[in-house]
Amino acid sequence: MQIENEVGRGVGRRLQERKGGRATFSSQRQETFLSHFAATCNVTAAAAAAGVAPSTVYNRRNGDPAFRAAWAAAQDQGY
């Protein structure tokens, strides 16, 4: 749905619609990811199951030592 913006940016310009906000990588989503990752060793599929982007889990792995350890354990289990 396009809405005309008549205030601030000139008549005739349209507002851009946006998707909803980002999904946070909550502890529940982390558990879902790790569970699927342990079963499949597929980061993309496990991230999709958790409802986050693969870059989200890679960023968490790089910045969180506890998650990195859980990732390694899940990966070992998957192999």
C-alpha positions in Angstrom: 0.0 0.0 0.0 1.5 3.3 -1.0 0.7 6.4 1.1 1.3 9.9 -0.1 3.4 12.0 2.1 2.3 15.6 2.1 4.3 16.9 5.0 8.1 17.4 5.2 9.2 15.9 1.9 7.0 17.5 -0.6 3.6 16.7 -2.1 3.5 13.6 -4.3 6.4 11.7 -2.7 5.5 8.3 -1.4 6.5 6.6 1.9 8.5 3.4 1.7 6.9 0.5 3.4 9.1 -1.5 5.6 9.1 -5.1 6.9 8.7 -5.8 10.6 11.6 -5.4 12.9 14.5 -7.8 13.2 14.1 -11.0 15.0 16.4 -11.1 18.1 18.6 -14.0 18.6 17.1 -14.9 21.9 18.1 -17.9 24.1 15.2 -19.9 22.7 16.3 -19.2 19.1 19.9 -20.1 20.1 18.7 -23.5 21.5 16.6 -24.1 18.3 19.6 -23.3 16.2 22.0 -25.5 18.1 19.5 -28.4 18.2 19.1 -28.2 14.4 22.8 -27.7 13.8 23.6 -30.7 15.9 21.3 -32.8 13.8 22.3 -31.5 10.4 25.6 -29.6 10.5 23.9 -27.2 8.2 24.2 -23.6 9.4 21.8 -22.2 6.8 19.1 -24.7 7.5 19.5 -24.4 11.3 19.4 -20.6 11.1 16.2 -20.8 9.1 14.7 -23.1 11.6 15.6 -20.6 14.3 14.1 -17.7 12.3 17.4 -15.8 11.9 19.9 -15.1 9.2 23.1 -17.2 8.9 25.1 -14.0 9.5 23.4 -13.6 12.8 24.7 -16.9 14.1 28.2 -16.4 12.7 28.3 -13.0 14.4 27.2 -14.5 17.7 29.8 -17.3 17.4 32.5 -14.7 16.7 31.6 -12.5 19.7 30.3 -14.9 22.4 32.7 -17.5 23.8 29.9 -19.5 25.4 28.0 -19.8 22.2 31.2 -20.7 20.4 31.7 -23.6 22.7 28.1 -24.7 22.3 28.5 -24.4 18.5 31.6 -26.7 18.7 29.8 -29.2 20.8 26.8 -29.3 18.4 29.2 -29.6 15.4 31.0 -32.5 17.0 27.7 -34.2 17.7 26.6 -33.6 14.1 29.7 -35.2 12.7 
